[in-house]
Amino acid sequence: MASATKVATQSDEEATAGDLKISRNIREACGISETDAFFAYNSSRVDFRFDTVLSQLATCFTSGSLGKEQMLLVGHADPRGSDEYNLALGGRRASAIEGLLVAKGLMGERMSSSSRGEMDATGTDISSWAKDRRVDVRLGER
C-alpha cells in the first residue's frame, strides 16, 4: 500500500482513464487495435464505448483464431485504499469484463480471472494513477 492515502475529490473522479490492456498476441490474432477501456476511481463499471472491442474478443475466442485458447483476466487498482480493498476492487473489475464477455457469448469456463490489486501500481498522482486502474487480458493456461 502507498505510504500516503489520498482522499478522493471531484477532480479525481474526472480522471477516469484506466485501461483494458489486451496483450499484443491477442490483439494481433483478433485484429484488435490497441484500445483502452475506462474504469473510474473507485469503480468497476466499464465505459460503454468499449462494447465493440469486447465483442471482437468474444468472437475471436469463440469462433475466431483463438477459439481453442483460454483467456486470463487480471484486475488492477491504483495505490489509494487498503490492500484488501484494492484486491477486491481489482477482482470486481476483472469480473465485470468477464460478465460482459459471457453476455457476448464467450463461455465462462474459457476464462479465469484474478486480481493483483495495487501490487503492480506505478502511479504517483491523479493522471498516472489512471494507468493503474485496468484489467489485463492475456492468454491463459489450457
TIVEX-297836 format. One record per atom (N, C-alpha, C): residue number from 0; chain; atom name; x, y, z. Coordinates in pm, 1 decimal. Layout:
# TIVEX-297836
NUM A CA X Y Z
...
END
This chain:
# TIVEX-297836
0 A N 84.2 -117.8 0.0
0 A CA 0.0 0.0 0.0
0 A C 88.0 123.1 0.0
1 A N 43.8 230.6 -62.5
1 A CA 119.5 354.5 -65.6
1 A C 128.5 411.3 74.8
2 A N 235.1 486.3 100.2
2 A CA 254.1 540.4 234.3
2 A C 154.0 649.9 267.2
3 A N 108.8 722.4 167.3
3 A CA 9.5 827.3 191.9
3 A C -116.1 794.0 113.2
4 A N -229.5 797.1 179.0
4 A CA -355.9 770.6 111.3
4 A C -420.6 903.0 78.4
5 A N -458.1 921.8 -48.3
5 A CA -519.0 1045.5 -93.6
5 A C -670.3 1030.5 -87.4
6 A N -736.9 1130.0 -40.5
6 A CA -882.6 1130.1 -34.9
6 A C -935.5 1169.2 -172.3
7 A N -1037.5 1098.1 -217.9
7 A CA -1096.0 1126.5 -348.9
7 A C -1162.8 1262.7 -349.8
8 A N -1142.9 1334.8 -457.1
8 A CA -1210.0 1462.3 -478.2
8 A C -1281.9 1454.7 -612.4
9 A N -1359.0 1553.8 -643.6
9 A CA -1429.5 1555.1 -771.2
9 A C -1330.1 1545.3 -886.5
10 A N -1216.0 1613.0 -878.3
10 A CA -1120.7 1606.7 -988.0
10 A C -1064.9 1465.7 -1004.8
11 A N -1052.0 1389.5 -896.0
11 A CA -1008.3 1250.1 -907.0
11 A C -1107.8 1170.5 -989.9
12 A N -1234.4 1192.4 -964.6
12 A CA -1335.7 1115.2 -1034.5
12 A C -1343.1 1153.8 -1180.4
13 A N -1299.2 1272.6 -1215.5
13 A CA -1297.8 1313.4 -1354.9
13 A C -1179.5 1252.5 -1429.0
14 A N -1076.7 1210.8 -1358.9
14 A CA -960.2 1146.6 -1420.7
14 A C -990.6 998.3 -1431.4
15 A N -1071.7 960.3 -1530.6
15 A CA -1125.7 825.3 -1536.3
15 A C -1044.6 728.8 -1620.6
16 A N -940.1 772.0 -1684.1
16 A CA -869.8 680.3 -1773.1
16 A C -804.2 568.1 -1694.9
17 A N -844.5 451.6 -1725.6
17 A CA -781.4 329.9 -1679.7
17 A C -787.1 242.1 -1802.1
18 A N -735.2 122.9 -1802.8
18 A CA -747.8 57.1 -1930.8
18 A C -770.0 -92.2 -1926.7
19 A N -819.1 -139.2 -2037.9
19 A CA -831.4 -280.4 -2068.2
19 A C -709.0 -307.5 -2153.8
20 A N -609.9 -367.5 -2094.8
20 A CA -481.6 -385.2 -2161.7
20 A C -477.9 -524.6 -2222.1
21 A N -494.5 -529.8 -2353.5
21 A CA -500.7 -656.5 -2424.9
21 A C -360.4 -689.3 -2475.5
22 A N -311.8 -808.2 -2443.0
22 A CA -176.2 -845.4 -2483.2
22 A C -162.6 -840.7 -2635.5
23 A N -42.1 -813.7 -2680.9
23 A CA -17.5 -797.6 -2823.6
23 A C -55.1 -922.9 -2901.7
24 A N -22.1 -1041.5 -2849.9
24 A CA -53.4 -1163.3 -2924.6
24 A C -204.6 -1181.1 -2943.3
25 A N -284.5 -1139.7 -2846.1
25 A CA -430.8 -1146.2 -2862.0
25 A C -477.1 -1039.9 -2960.6
26 A N -427.3 -916.6 -2947.7
26 A CA -466.9 -809.2 -3040.3
26 A C -438.3 -849.7 -3184.6
27 A N -319.3 -904.4 -3208.2
27 A CA -282.7 -942.0 -3344.5
27 A C -369.3 -1057.5 -3395.5
28 A N -391.7 -1159.1 -3314.0
28 A CA -472.4 -1274.2 -3355.5
28 A C -617.7 -1235.5 -3381.0
29 A N -667.3 -1137.2 -3307.0
29 A CA -808.8 -1098.5 -3316.4
29 A C -831.7 -974.5 -3402.0
30 A N -724.3 -911.6 -3450.6
30 A CA -739.4 -790.9 -3532.2
30 A C -790.5 -671.8 -3453.6
31 A N -745.7 -659.9 -3328.6
31 A CA -790.4 -550.6 -3241.3
31 A C -678.9 -447.3 -3229.4
32 A N -714.1 -320.0 -3250.8
32 A CA -614.5 -214.6 -3232.3
32 A C -593.3 -192.6 -3083.1
33 A N -483.7 -129.7 -3046.7
33 A CA -456.9 -102.9 -2905.6
33 A C -565.7 -9.5 -2853.5
34 A N -640.6 -56.3 -2754.9
34 A CA -758.6 14.9 -2707.0
34 A C -760.0 20.5 -2555.7
35 A N -810.6 127.4 -2503.5
35 A CA -826.3 140.5 -2359.0
35 A C -973.8 135.6 -2322.9
36 A N -1004.7 63.7 -2215.0
36 A CA -1139.0 67.0 -2156.6
36 A C -1124.4 140.8 -2025.4
37 A N -1220.4 216.7 -1987.8
37 A CA -1203.6 307.5 -1875.8
37 A C -1274.4 263.0 -1749.0
38 A N -1204.4 272.2 -1638.2
38 A CA -1259.2 249.3 -1505.4
38 A C -1241.8 378.4 -1427.2
39 A N -1347.5 430.3 -1372.5
39 A CA -1338.3 549.3 -1288.9
39 A C -1278.0 512.6 -1154.4
40 A N -1232.0 613.4 -1083.6
40 A CA -1180.4 594.7 -948.3
40 A C -1286.9 523.6 -865.3
41 A N -1247.5 421.7 -791.0
41 A CA -1336.8 350.6 -700.7
41 A C -1454.1 284.3 -773.2
42 A N -1429.9 238.7 -897.5
42 A CA -1539.3 182.5 -976.3
42 A C -1492.1 61.1 -1056.0
43 A N -1585.5 -29.0 -1083.1
43 A CA -1557.9 -142.5 -1170.8
43 A C -1648.7 -137.3 -1293.5
44 A N -1717.7 -25.6 -1312.2
44 A CA -1806.9 -10.2 -1427.8
44 A C -1724.3 17.8 -1553.3
45 A N -1748.8 -55.7 -1660.2
45 A CA -1674.9 -42.2 -1784.9
45 A C -1743.7 61.3 -1872.0
46 A N -1666.1 150.0 -1932.8
46 A CA -1719.4 252.2 -2021.2
46 A C -1784.3 184.1 -2142.6
47 A N -1903.9 226.9 -2178.9
47 A CA -1980.4 166.5 -2287.5
47 A C -1910.2 175.2 -2422.5
48 A N -1816.7 267.5 -2438.9
48 A CA -1750.3 283.8 -2569.1
48 A C -1668.3 161.6 -2608.1
49 A N -1645.9 70.4 -2514.8
49 A CA -1560.0 -43.3 -2542.4
49 A C -1638.1 -170.0 -2572.8
50 A N -1766.0 -152.5 -2602.8
50 A CA -1851.1 -263.9 -2639.0
50 A C -1798.6 -335.4 -2762.7
51 A N -1751.3 -260.7 -2861.4
51 A CA -1702.7 -319.8 -2986.3
51 A C -1581.6 -408.2 -2962.6
52 A N -1484.4 -360.7 -2885.4
52 A CA -1364.0 -440.1 -2862.0
52 A C -1396.8 -564.9 -2779.6
53 A N -1490.9 -555.5 -2687.6
53 A CA -1531.9 -673.5 -2610.8
53 A C -1602.3 -774.4 -2701.9
54 A N -1680.0 -725.1 -2796.1
54 A CA -1744.5 -813.9 -2893.7
54 A C -1639.5 -884.0 -2979.7
55 A N -1537.6 -809.3 -3022.0
55 A CA -1429.6 -869.2 -3101.3
55 A C -1357.8 -977.9 -3021.5
56 A N -1330.6 -952.0 -2895.0
56 A CA -1265.1 -1052.6 -2811.0
56 A C -1350.9 -1178.1 -2799.9
57 A N -1478.9 -1159.2 -2770.4
57 A CA -1568.5 -1274.0 -2754.6
57 A C -1574.4 -1355.8 -2883.2
58 A N -1587.0 -1290.8 -2997.0
58 A CA -1592.9 -1361.2 -3125.2
58 A C -1462.5 -1434.5 -3153.7
59 A N -1350.9 -1369.2 -3129.8
59 A CA -1220.7 -1428.4 -3156.2
59 A C -1197.2 -1552.7 -3070.5
60 A N -1244.9 -1550.8 -2945.9
60 A CA -1225.3 -1663.8 -2855.5
60 A C -1335.1 -1770.0 -2867.8
61 A N -1440.6 -1741.8 -2943.5
61 A CA -1543.1 -1844.8 -2964.2
61 A C -1529.5 -1909.0 -3101.7
62 A N -1526.0 -1828.5 -3206.7
62 A CA -1523.2 -1885.0 -3341.8
62 A C -1406.1 -1835.9 -3426.1
63 A N -1319.7 -1754.9 -3367.1
63 A CA -1207.2 -1699.7 -3441.3
63 A C -1078.1 -1775.8 -3419.3
64 A N -968.7 -1709.9 -3447.0
64 A CA -837.2 -1773.4 -3444.0
64 A C -793.7 -1819.3 -3304.8
65 A N -855.8 -1770.1 -3199.3
65 A CA -822.5 -1812.7 -3062.9
65 A C -933.2 -1899.4 -3003.3
66 A N -1011.1 -1963.6 -3090.0
66 A CA -1125.9 -2042.1 -3048.5
66 A C -1096.4 -2157.9 -2955.7
67 A N -972.3 -2200.6 -2947.7
67 A CA -937.7 -2311.3 -2858.1
67 A C -853.0 -2266.0 -2739.7
68 A N -833.2 -2136.7 -2727.3
68 A CA -748.3 -2082.4 -2620.8
68 A C -829.6 -2042.3 -2498.2
69 A N -762.5 -2030.8 -2387.1
69 A CA -819.9 -1979.7 -2262.1
69 A C -780.8 -1832.7 -2246.6
70 A N -863.7 -1757.1 -2180.0
70 A CA -837.6 -1616.3 -2154.3
70 A C -817.1 -1596.3 -2004.7
71 A N -718.7 -1513.8 -1971.4
71 A CA -693.1 -1476.6 -1832.7
71 A C -718.1 -1327.6 -1817.9
72 A N -800.8 -1290.0 -1720.8
72 A CA -831.6 -1150.2 -1690.8
72 A C -772.3 -1117.0 -1554.3
73 A N -687.0 -1014.6 -1548.7
73 A CA -621.5 -977.0 -1423.8
73 A C -656.3 -832.0 -1392.4
74 A N -729.0 -810.9 -1281.9
74 A CA -769.7 -676.8 -1242.0
74 A C -663.0 -607.0 -1159.0
75 A N -655.9 -474.4 -1174.0
75 A CA -558.9 -391.3 -1103.0
75 A C -627.9 -267.9 -1046.0
76 A N -562.6 -205.3 -948.7
76 A CA -614.2 -83.2 -886.1
76 A C -498.8 13.9 -862.1
77 A N -533.1 140.3 -844.1
77 A CA -429.4 236.0 -807.5
77 A C -398.3 219.6 -657.9
78 A N -294.0 284.6 -606.2
78 A CA -248.6 256.8 -469.4
78 A C -331.8 318.4 -357.6
79 A N -435.0 391.6 -391.1
79 A CA -516.1 451.0 -285.1
79 A C -608.1 345.3 -227.0
80 A N -625.4 344.8 -99.0
80 A CA -709.8 245.1 -33.0
80 A C -624.7 134.9 26.8
81 A N -688.3 50.5 105.1
81 A CA -615.8 -57.9 172.9
81 A C -582.3 -169.3 74.4
82 A N -487.4 -252.6 111.5
82 A CA -450.2 -367.3 28.6
82 A C -571.8 -454.8 0.0
83 A N -649.9 -483.3 103.9
83 A CA -766.3 -569.7 89.5
83 A C -870.7 -508.4 -4.0
84 A N -894.9 -378.9 14.6
84 A CA -992.8 -311.3 -69.9
84 A C -948.0 -315.5 -216.1
85 A N -820.9 -287.0 -240.6
85 A CA -771.3 -282.7 -378.3
85 A C -770.6 -420.2 -443.7
86 A N -742.3 -524.6 -367.7
86 A CA -751.9 -660.5 -423.1
86 A C -895.4 -690.9 -463.5
87 A N -989.8 -653.3 -377.4
87 A CA -1131.4 -676.3 -408.4
87 A C -1174.8 -593.4 -529.1
88 A N -1130.6 -468.3 -537.4
88 A CA -1167.4 -382.0 -649.8
88 A C -1111.3 -437.1 -780.4
89 A N -985.2 -480.3 -780.1
89 A CA -927.6 -541.7 -899.7
89 A C -1006.6 -664.8 -941.0
90 A N -1049.6 -742.9 -842.1
90 A CA -1132.2 -860.4 -870.5
90 A C -1265.4 -824.1 -931.7
91 A N -1328.1 -718.1 -879.4
91 A CA -1456.6 -674.2 -936.4
91 A C -1438.4 -624.9 -1079.8
92 A N -1326.5 -558.7 -1107.3
92 A CA -1301.3 -511.2 -1243.8
92 A C -1285.1 -628.7 -1339.2
93 A N -1206.3 -728.8 -1300.8
93 A CA -1188.9 -847.3 -1385.5
93 A C -1322.5 -919.1 -1403.8
94 A N -1400.2 -930.5 -1297.9
94 A CA -1531.4 -996.2 -1305.5
94 A C -1628.3 -919.3 -1394.9
95 A N -1619.6 -786.3 -1393.8
95 A CA -1706.4 -705.3 -1479.7
95 A C -1677.7 -734.4 -1626.4
96 A N -1549.5 -742.0 -1661.5
96 A CA -1512.8 -774.2 -1800.3
96 A C -1557.5 -915.8 -1833.6
97 A N -1535.1 -1009.1 -1742.1
97 A CA -1576.9 -1147.0 -1764.1
97 A C -1727.7 -1155.6 -1788.3
98 A N -1805.9 -1086.9 -1708.1
98 A CA -1951.2 -1087.4 -1724.4
98 A C -1994.9 -1032.4 -1858.5
99 A N -1930.0 -926.3 -1903.3
99 A CA -1964.4 -869.2 -2033.8
99 A C -1927.9 -964.9 -2146.5
100 A N -1815.3 -1032.9 -2133.6
100 A CA -1776.0 -1129.8 -2236.3
100 A C -1870.3 -1249.9 -2239.5
101 A N -1915.3 -1294.6 -2123.3
101 A CA -2013.2 -1404.2 -2117.1
101 A C -2143.1 -1359.5 -2185.0
102 A N -2184.8 -1237.1 -2159.9
102 A CA -2306.8 -1184.7 -2222.8
102 A C -2292.9 -1178.1 -2374.8
103 A N -2170.4 -1171.5 -2422.8
103 A CA -2145.6 -1166.5 -2567.3
103 A C -2119.4 -1305.1 -2626.2
104 A N -2137.2 -1410.1 -2545.1
104 A CA -2130.9 -1545.8 -2596.9
104 A C -2006.7 -1626.7 -2562.7
105 A N -1910.0 -1569.5 -2493.8
105 A CA -1791.6 -1645.6 -2455.8
105 A C -1823.2 -1724.8 -2329.5
106 A N -1804.1 -1854.3 -2335.0
106 A CA -1835.9 -1940.9 -2221.3
106 A C -1747.2 -1907.2 -2101.9
107 A N -1806.6 -1900.6 -1984.7
107 A CA -1734.3 -1866.3 -1863.6
107 A C -1618.2 -1958.4 -1833.1
108 A N -1630.5 -2087.9 -1868.1
108 A CA -1521.5 -2181.4 -1839.5
108 A C -1399.7 -2158.3 -1929.1
109 A N -1412.4 -2072.3 -2028.0
109 A CA -1300.0 -2037.7 -2115.7
109 A C -1215.6 -1925.3 -2057.5
110 A N -1260.2 -1868.2 -1945.3
110 A CA -1189.5 -1755.6 -1884.5
110 A C -1160.0 -1784.5 -1738.9
111 A N -1054.8 -1722.9 -1690.3
111 A CA -1030.2 -1720.2 -1546.6
111 A C -992.8 -1576.6 -1512.6
112 A N -1022.5 -1537.9 -1390.6
112 A CA -991.7 -1400.5 -1350.9
112 A C -923.8 -1400.9 -1215.3
113 A N -845.2 -1297.3 -1194.6
113 A CA -775.6 -1279.3 -1068.2
113 A C -754.2 -1130.3 -1047.0
114 A N -693.1 -1098.2 -934.9
114 A CA -665.4 -959.4 -903.3
114 A C -524.1 -945.2 -849.5
115 A N -458.8 -839.6 -890.6
115 A CA -329.5 -802.2 -834.6
115 A C -345.7 -677.6 -747.6
116 A N -468.0 -624.7 -739.9
116 A CA -490.9 -505.5 -658.9
116 A C -393.0 -395.9 -696.9
117 A N -324.9 -341.9 -597.0
117 A CA -229.0 -234.4 -621.2
117 A C -85.2 -284.6 -634.6
118 A N -65.1 -416.4 -635.8
118 A CA 70.0 -472.5 -634.4
118 A C 158.8 -423.7 -749.1
119 A N 101.8 -396.8 -865.4
119 A CA 180.3 -353.5 -980.3
119 A C 164.5 -204.0 -1007.9
120 A N 103.7 -130.9 -916.5
120 A CA 77.8 11.6 -936.1
120 A C 209.3 89.3 -942.7
121 A N 214.7 182.2 -1036.3
121 A CA 333.4 266.8 -1051.8
121 A C 300.5 415.2 -1044.3
122 A N 172.0 449.4 -1042.5
122 A CA 131.0 589.2 -1043.5
122 A C 167.3 663.6 -915.9
123 A N 183.2 795.0 -931.2
123 A CA 217.2 881.2 -817.6
123 A C 126.2 1001.7 -804.9
124 A N 34.5 1021.1 -900.5
124 A CA -58.3 1133.9 -896.9
124 A C -185.1 1096.7 -972.8
125 A N -279.6 1189.2 -979.5
125 A CA -410.3 1160.5 -1039.5
125 A C -399.1 1105.0 -1180.3
126 A N -320.8 1167.5 -1266.1
126 A CA -315.9 1119.8 -1404.5
126 A C -241.5 987.3 -1417.4
127 A N -136.6 965.5 -1340.2
127 A CA -64.9 838.4 -1352.8
127 A C -135.9 724.9 -1278.0
128 A N -216.3 756.3 -1176.5
128 A CA -295.5 652.3 -1110.9
128 A C -393.8 591.0 -1208.8
129 A N -437.0 669.4 -1306.5
129 A CA -533.0 619.7 -1404.4
129 A C -478.8 496.6 -1476.8
130 A N -349.4 492.2 -1503.4
130 A CA -289.6 377.2 -1572.3
130 A C -290.3 252.1 -1485.1
131 A N -302.4 270.6 -1354.8
131 A CA -306.8 157.0 -1263.1
131 A C -444.8 91.9 -1257.8
132 A N -547.6 162.7 -1300.5
132 A CA -684.2 110.6 -1296.7
132 A C -712.1 38.7 -1428.1
133 A N -689.5 -93.6 -1429.0
133 A CA -701.0 -165.2 -1555.7
133 A C -734.1 -312.3 -1533.3
134 A N -766.4 -377.0 -1644.2
134 A CA -776.5 -522.6 -1649.4
134 A C -685.1 -566.8 -1763.2
135 A N -590.9 -653.9 -1733.2
135 A CA -504.5 -711.5 -1835.6
135 A C -575.3 -833.0 -1893.4
136 A N -576.2 -843.6 -2026.1
136 A CA -634.3 -957.7 -2096.0
136 A C -519.0 -1034.2 -2159.6
137 A N -500.6 -1158.6 -2117.4
137 A CA -389.6 -1241.1 -2163.7
137 A C -438.5 -1379.2 -2202.6
138 A N -351.9 -1451.3 -2272.1
138 A CA -381.6 -1592.2 -2296.5
138 A C -359.4 -1667.0 -2166.3
139 A N -450.9 -1757.0 -2135.1
139 A CA -441.4 -1833.3 -2013.2
139 A C -388.1 -1973.4 -2038.3
140 A N -381.3 -2049.5 -1932.8
140 A CA -337.5 -2189.0 -1939.6
140 A C -450.9 -2275.0 -1992.6
141 A N -419.9 -2375.2 -2069.2
141 A CA -521.8 -2468.5 -2116.9
141 A C -538.7 -2581.4 -2020.4
END
